[in-house]
Amino acid sequence: MESPMHPAQMVSVRPVRKTAAKPPVGMVLLFGLPGAGKGTQAKELSKMWGVPHISTGDLLRINVAHMTPLGRAVKNIMDRGELVPDSLMKEMVEARLQKSDTARGCILDGFPRTLDQASWLIERLTTLRVSFPIFAVRIHLSRNQLLRRITGRRHCSLCQTTFNIYENPPKREGFCDLDNTALSQRPDDTEAIVKKRFELDAALTAPVIEYFRTRTQFIEVAGDGPVGSITARILAAVDRLSLVQA
Ligand SMILES: [Zn+2]
């Protein structure tokens, strides 16, 4: 980690290169259960569009790591696997959206998670009269696929490589291919905790998804297959919607 920064200056990815002269692109709000690949798709879209990837999970972790006032407030809540209150989430996202690199749009990953956050965001964008379209994108995978994906993860604490015992197993069972360190499972990747997260998440996001279906352009894509083909599905749907609108 570099020198401590004020939370408002913290970004989840490297700042995107200067974009002042380029036209607005759009804002993508990513939805999907944990493990559906939101973070991966956010990174891909961010690269292709040249707009920042704003991951509230990353923002929270950075705040906790630096023990900012916000980080201290959320640490206990996160350790219990509970959701951070709307007021803190909105405060954190507001600080991030004020940065000038979001002028052409951004990819929001992990926000909004509740109806309160959703209506706050739309109200804020309306007040600002943003000139870009908003796309709500839901990446869909069955719960069994997701469970396998998450509970199969094994992590090397030395080189940080992640394996998956089903999809991407290490050559020698239980040990890292690169340095032979014993692999471990993150405490929140176990079946009981993942199922609890699914329930929490589905109950919260179902009304949020309904909210966006009627207020923004809504896209649903299948989350199976290679990363690139999921990105292609999202971009194709965005193009179709843009054509309809033009
Ligand atoms: Zn390793």
Residues whose N, C-alpha, C, O or C-beta is under 5 A from the ligand:
A	BS01	ZN	C156 L158 C159 Q160 T161 C176 L178 D179 T181
